[in-house]
């Protein structure tokens, strides 16, 4: 599979259960090895519940896109309009989530989703697209740097009882 066979569509209210499943599955696959089971379950239950996804989809400040390939869902992005973050001025959009199923990593799905996020931010008049990434996630950091994202700050991210250090990275559009 390659990026040319991927279809990316805006998520609608009918996608809330898919987003809940995709979010919880991909988050678990990516971070379970580095966190306790209790912390993972707690975070997933409050972040990726069907109710939370439905609430997010109905929020006009949040935009989701889902990637499909050969009749199966592969990943998604979550964008937050008009984010307010120290260190960036002008109109700022946050790329809060970019998740790809484990078996689709390396198939250019992540690249297609990133290009969707960048194009959407540009088309909507944003000056910056920014994201937070765990400082130990070298693969993701390298991926973001490939697109021109640069670290501009750090922040704490709480996952259950664990506090992690994240880089904040931005792309000037």
VOLOKE-308536 format. One record per residue: residue in three letters; x, y, z of N, C-alpha, C, O in turn. Coordinates in steps of 0.2 Angstrom, whole numbers, padded with zeros to 4 digits, always signed. Layout:
% residues N
ALAXYZXYZXYZXYZ...
% end
This chain:
% residues 173
UNK+0004-0006+0000+0000+0000+0000+0004+0006+0000+0010+0006+0003UNK+0002+0011-0004+0006+0018-0004+0001+0023-0003-0005+0022-0003UNK+0004+0029-0002+0000+0035-0001-0005+0037-0007-0010+0040-0006UNK-0003+0034-0013-0008+0036-0018-0014+0031-0018-0020+0033-0021UNK-0014+0026-0014-0020+0022-0013-0024+0024-0007-0029+0020-0005UNK-0022+0029-0003-0025+0031+0003-0030+0036+0001-0029+0041-0003UNK-0036+0036+0005-0041+0041+0004-0042+0044+0011-0043+0041+0016UNK-0041+0051+0011-0042+0054+0018-0048+0058+0017-0049+0062+0013UNK-0053+0057+0022-0059+0061+0022-0060+0064+0029-0057+0062+0034UNK-0064+0070+0029-0065+0073+0035-0070+0068+0039-0075+0065+0037UNK-0069+0068+0046-0073+0064+0050-0079+0067+0052-0079+0074+0053UNK-0085+0064+0052-0091+0066+0054-0093+0063+0060-0090+0058+0063UNK-0099+0065+0063-0102+0062+0069-0102+0054+0069-0101+0051+0074UNK-0103+0052+0063-0104+0044+0062-0097+0041+0063-0097+0034+0064UNK-0092+0044+0063-0085+0041+0064-0083+0041+0072-0077+0039+0073UNK-0087+0043+0076-0085+0044+0083-0082+0037+0086-0077+0037+0089UNK-0086+0031+0085-0084+0025+0087-0077+0023+0084-0073+0020+0087UNK-0077+0024+0078-0070+0022+0074-0065+0026+0077-0059+0023+0078UNK-0065+0033+0078-0060+0037+0081-0058+0034+0088-0052+0034+0090UNK-0063+0032+0092-0062+0030+0099-0058+0023+0098-0053+0022+0102UNK-0060+0019+0094-0056+0013+0093-0049+0014+0090-0044+0011+0093UNK-0048+0018+0085-0042+0019+0082-0037+0023+0087-0031+0021+0088UNK-0040+0028+0091-0036+0031+0096-0033+0027+0101-0027+0027+0103UNK-0038+0023+0104-0036+0018+0110-0031+0013+0107-0026+0011+0111UNK-0032+0010+0102-0028+0005+0099-0021+0007+0097-0016+0004+0099UNK-0021+0013+0093-0014+0015+0091-0010+0018+0097-0004+0017+0098UNK-0014+0021+0102-0010+0024+0108-0007+0018+0112-0001+0018+0114UNK-0011+0013+0113-0009+0007+0117-0003+0004+0113+0002+0002+0116UNK-0004+0003+0107+0002+0000+0103+0008+0003+0103+0014+0001+0104UNK+0008+0010+0103+0014+0014+0103+0017+0015+0110+0023+0015+0111UNK+0013+0016+0115+0016+0018+0122+0015+0013+0128+0018+0014+0133UNK+0012+0007+0126+0011+0002+0132+0018-0001+0135+0018-0002+0141UNK+0022-0001+0130+0029-0004+0132+0033+0000+0137+0036-0002+0142UNK+0031+0007+0137+0035+0012+0141+0031+0014+0147+0033+0018+0151UNK+0025+0011+0148+0020+0014+0154+0017+0008+0157+0016+0003+0154UNK+0015+0009+0163+0011+0004+0167+0004+0003+0164+0001+0007+0161UNK+0002-0003+0165-0005-0005+0162-0010-0001+0165-0015+0002+0162UNK-0009+0001+0172-0014+0005+0175-0014+0012+0172-0020+0015+0171UNK-0009+0015+0171-0008+0022+0168-0011+0022+0161-0015+0026+0159UNK-0010+0017+0157-0012+0016+0150-0020+0016+0150-0023+0019+0147UNK-0022+0011+0154-0030+0010+0154-0033+0017+0157-0038+0019+0154UNK-0031+0020+0162-0034+0026+0164-0034+0032+0159-0039+0035+0157UNK-0028+0033+0156-0028+0038+0150-0032+0036+0144-0036+0041+0142UNK-0032+0030+0142-0036+0028+0137-0044+0029+0138-0047+0031+0134UNK-0046+0027+0144-0053+0027+0146-0055+0035+0146-0061+0036+0145UNK-0051+0039+0148-0054+0046+0148-0052+0050+0142-0056+0055+0140UNK-0048+0048+0138-0046+0051+0132-0050+0049+0125-0051+0052+0121UNK-0051+0042+0125-0053+0039+0119-0060+0036+0120-0062+0031+0116UNK-0064+0038+0125-0070+0035+0126-0075+0037+0120-0073+0042+0117UNK-0080+0033+0118-0085+0035+0113-0088+0042+0114-0089+0046+0110UNK-0090+0043+0121-0093+0049+0123-0088+0055+0121-0090+0060+0119UNK-0082+0054+0123-0077+0060+0122-0076+0061+0115-0075+0067+0113UNK-0076+0056+0111-0075+0057+0103-0081+0060+0100-0080+0065+0096UNK-0087+0058+0102-0093+0062+0100-0093+0069+0102-0094+0074+0098UNK-0091+0071+0108-0090+0077+0111-0085+0081+0106-0087+0087+0104UNK-0080+0078+0105-0074+0082+0101-0077+0083+0094-0076+0088+0091UNK-0080+0078+0091-0082+0079+0084-0088+0085+0083-0088+0088+0078UNK-0091+0085+0089-0097+0091+0089-0094+0098+0090-0097+0103+0089UNK-0087+0098+0092-0084+0104+0094-0082+0108+0088-0077+0105+0084UNK-0084+0114+0086-0082+0117+0080-0074+0119+0079-0072+0120+0074UNK-0071+0119+0085-0064+0120+0085-0060+0114+0084-0053+0115+0084UNK-0063+0109+0083-0059+0102+0082-0061+0099+0076-0066+0099+0074UNK-0055+0097+0072-0057+0094+0065-0053+0088+0065-0047+0087+0066UNK-0056+0082+0063-0053+0076+0062-0053+0074+0055-0058+0076+0051UNK-0048+0070+0053-0048+0067+0046-0046+0060+0047-0041+0058+0051UNK-0049+0055+0043-0047+0048+0044-0045+0046+0037-0047+0048+0032UNK-0039+0042+0038-0036+0039+0032-0039+0032+0031-0039+0028+0035UNK-0041+0030+0025-0043+0024+0023-0039+0021+0017-0036+0025+0013UNK-0038+0014+0017-0035+0011+0011-0038+0004+0010-0038+0000+0015UNK-0039+0003+0004-0042-0004+0002-0047-0006+0007-0047-0012+0010UNK-0052-0002+0009-0058-0003+0013-0057-0004+0020-0061-0007+0024UNK-0051-0002+0023-0050-0002+0030-0047+0004+0032-0043+0008+0029UNK-0048+0006+0039-0046+0012+0042-0039+0011+0044-0037+0006+0047UNK-0035+0016+0043-0027+0016+0044-0025+0021+0049-0020+0019+0052UNK-0028+0026+0050-0026+0031+0055-0030+0038+0054-0035+0038+0051UNK-0028+0042+0059-0032+0049+0059-0027+0054+0061-0022+0053+0064UNK-0030+0060+0060-0027+0066+0063-0032+0070+0067-0038+0070+0065UNK-0030+0074+0072-0035+0078+0076-0031+0085+0076-0026+0086+0078UNK-0035+0090+0073-0032+0097+0073-0037+0101+0077-0043+0100+0078UNK-0033+0106+0081-0037+0111+0085-0036+0118+0082-0030+0120+0082UNK-0041+0121+0080-0041+0128+0078-0039+0133+0083-0041+0132+0089UNK-0036+0138+0081-0034+0144+0085-0032+0142+0092-0034+0144+0097UNK-0027+0138+0092-0023+0136+0098-0019+0142+0101-0017+0146+0097UNK-0019+0142+0108-0016+0148+0111-0010+0145+0115-0010+0141+0119UNK-0004+0146+0112+0002+0143+0115+0008+0148+0115+0009+0152+0111UNK+0011+0149+0121+0017+0153+0122+0022+0152+0117+0024+0146+0116UNK+0025+0157+0114+0031+0156+0110+0029+0156+0102+0033+0157+0098UNK+0022+0156+0101+0020+0157+0094+0015+0163+0093+0011+0163+0098UNK+0016+0167+0088+0011+0172+0087+0007+0171+0081+0009+0167+0076UNK+0002+0175+0080-0002+0174+0074-0007+0169+0075-0009+0167+0080UNK-0010+0166+0069-0015+0161+0070-0011+0154+0070-0007+0153+0066UNK-0013+0150+0075-0009+0144+0077-0014+0138+0077-0020+0139+0080UNK-0013+0133+0074-0017+0127+0074-0012+0121+0077-0006+0121+0076UNK-0016+0117+0081-0012+0112+0084-0014+0105+0081-0019+0104+0080UNK-0009+0102+0079-0009+0095+0077-0009+0090+0083-0003+0088+0085UNK-0015+0089+0086-0014+0086+0093-0013+0078+0092-0010+0075+0097UNK-0016+0075+0087-0015+0068+0086-0013+0067+0079-0016+0070+0074UNK-0008+0062+0078-0007+0059+0071-0006+0052+0073+0000+0051+0075UNK-0010+0048+0072-0010+0041+0073-0011+0036+0067-0015+0038+0063UNK-0007+0031+0067-0007+0026+0061-0007+0019+0065-0003+0018+0069UNK-0011+0015+0062-0011+0008+0064-0004+0005+0064+0000+0007+0059UNK-0002+0001+0068+0005-0002+0069+0006-0005+0062+0012-0005+0060UNK+0002-0009+0059+0003-0013+0053+0003-0008+0047+0005-0011+0041UNK+0002-0002+0048+0002+0003+0042+0008+0007+0043+0009+0012+0038UNK+0012+0007+0048+0018+0011+0049+0023+0009+0043+0024+0003+0042UNK+0026+0014+0040+0031+0013+0035+0027+0012+0028+0031+0011+0023UNK+0021+0014+0027+0017+0013+0021+0015+0020+0018+0012+0021+0013UNK+0018+0025+0021+0017+0032+0019+0010+0035+0021+0008+0040+0019UNK+0007+0031+0026+0000+0034+0028+0001+0040+0032-0002+0045+0032UNK+0007+0040+0037+0008+0045+0041+0010+0052+0037+0008+0057+0039UNK+0014+0051+0031+0015+0056+0027+0009+0059+0024+0008+0065+0023UNK+0005+0055+0022-0002+0057+0019-0006+0061+0024-0009+0067+0022UNK-0006+0059+0030-0010+0063+0035-0006+0069+0037-0009+0074+0038UNK+0000+0069+0037+0004+0075+0039+0003+0080+0033+0002+0086+0035UNK+0003+0078+0027+0002+0083+0021-0005+0086+0022-0006+0092+0020UNK-0010+0082+0024-0017+0084+0025-0017+0089+0030-0020+0095+0029UNK-0014+0088+0036-0014+0093+0041-0011+0100+0039-0013+0105+0040UNK-0005+0099+0035-0001+0105+0033-0006+0109+0028-0007+0115+0029UNK-0008+0106+0023-0013+0109+0018-0019+0112+0021-0021+0118+0019UNK-0022+0109+0026-0028+0111+0029-0026+0118+0033-0030+0122+0033UNK-0021+0118+0037-0019+0123+0040-0018+0129+0036-0020+0135+0037UNK-0014+0128+0030-0012+0133+0025-0019+0136+0022-0020+0142+0022UNK-0023+0131+0020-0029+0133+0017-0034+0138+0021-0038+0142+0019UNK-0033+0137+0028-0037+0140+0033-0034+0146+0036-0036+0149+0041UNK-0028+0148+0033-0025+0155+0035-0021+0155+0041-0020+0160+0044UNK-0018+0149+0043-0014+0148+0049-0007+0150+0048-0004+0149+0042UNK-0004+0153+0053+0003+0155+0052+0008+0149+0054+0013+0148+0052UNK+0005+0145+0059+0009+0140+0062+0005+0134+0063-0001+0134+0064UNK+0008+0128+0062+0005+0121+0064+0010+0119+0070+0016+0118+0068UNK+0008+0117+0075+0012+0115+0081+0010+0108+0084+0004+0106+0083UNK+0014+0105+0087+0012+0098+0090+0017+0097+0096+0022+0100+0097UNK+0015+0093+0100+0019+0090+0106+0021+0083+0105+0017+0079+0102UNK+0027+0081+0106+0029+0075+0105+0034+0073+0111+0038+0077+0114UNK+0033+0067+0114+0037+0064+0119+0044+0064+0117+0046+0062+0112UNK+0048+0067+0122+0055+0068+0120+0059+0061+0119+0064+0061+0115UNK+0057+0055+0121+0060+0049+0120+0057+0046+0113+0060+0040+0111UNK+0053+0049+0110+0050+0046+0104+0054+0048+0098+0052+0053+0094UNK+0060+0046+0097+0065+0048+0092+0062+0047+0085+0063+0051+0080UNK+0058+0042+0084+0056+0040+0077+0051+0046+0075+0051+0049+0069UNK+0046+0048+0079+0041+0053+0078+0045+0060+0077+0043+0064+0073UNK+0050+0061+0081+0054+0068+0081+0057+0068+0074+0057+0073+0071UNK+0060+0063+0072+0063+0063+0065+0058+0064+0060+0060+0068+0055UNK+0053+0061+0060+0047+0062+0055+0045+0069+0055+0044+0072+0050UNK+0044+0072+0061+0042+0079+0061+0047+0084+0058+0046+0089+0055UNK+0053+0082+0060+0059+0086+0057+0059+0086+0050+0061+0091+0046UNK+0058+0080+0047+0058+0080+0040+0053+0084+0036+0054+0087+0031UNK+0048+0086+0040+0043+0091+0037+0045+0098+0039+0041+0103+0037UNK+0050+0099+0042+0052+0106+0044+0050+0109+0051+0051+0114+0053UNK+0047+0104+0055+0045+0106+0062+0052+0107+0066+0056+0104+0065UNK+0052+0113+0070+0057+0114+0074+0055+0115+0081+0049+0117+0083UNK+0059+0112+0086+0057+0113+0093+0058+0120+0095+0063+0124+0094UNK+0053+0122+0099+0053+0129+0102+0051+0129+0109+0052+0135+0112UNK+0050+0124+0112+0048+0124+0120+0047+0117+0122+0048+0112+0118UNK+0046+0116+0128+0045+0110+0131+0038+0110+0136+0037+0116+0138UNK+0035+0105+0137+0030+0105+0142+0029+0098+0145+0032+0093+0143UNK+0026+0098+0151+0024+0091+0154+0018+0088+0152+0013+0092+0150UNK+0018+0082+0151+0012+0078+0149+0011+0073+0154+0015+0069+0156UNK+0005+0072+0157+0003+0068+0162-0001+0062+0159-0006+0062+0156UNK+0002+0056+0160-0001+0050+0158-0002+0045+0164+0003+0042+0167UNK-0008+0046+0167-0009+0042+0173-0005+0045+0179-0006+0051+0180UNK-0001+0041+0182+0003+0044+0188+0010+0046+0185+0014+0049+0189UNK+0011+0045+0179+0018+0047+0176+0018+0054+0173+0013+0055+0169UNK+0023+0058+0174+0024+0064+0171+0029+0063+0165+0035+0062+0167UNK+0028+0065+0159+0033+0064+0154+0035+0071+0151+0031+0076+0152UNK+0041+0072+0148+0043+0078+0145+0042+0078+0138+0044+0073+0135UNK+0038+0083+0135+0037+0083+0128+0041+0089+0125+0042+0094+0129UNK+0043+0088+0119+0045+0094+0115+0039+0097+0112+0034+0094+0110UNK+0039+0104+0111+0034+0107+0107+0038+0109+0101+0043+0112+0101UNK+0035+0107+0095+0038+0108+0088+0033+0112+0084+0027+0111+0084UNK+0036+0117+0080+0031+0121+0076+0034+0121+0069+0040+0120+0067UNK+0029+0122+0064+0031+0123+0057+0028+0129+0055+0022+0130+0056UNK+0032+0134+0053+0029+0140+0050+0027+0139+0043+0030+0136+0039UNK+0021+0141+0042+0017+0140+0036+0018+0146+0031+0015+0145+0025
% end
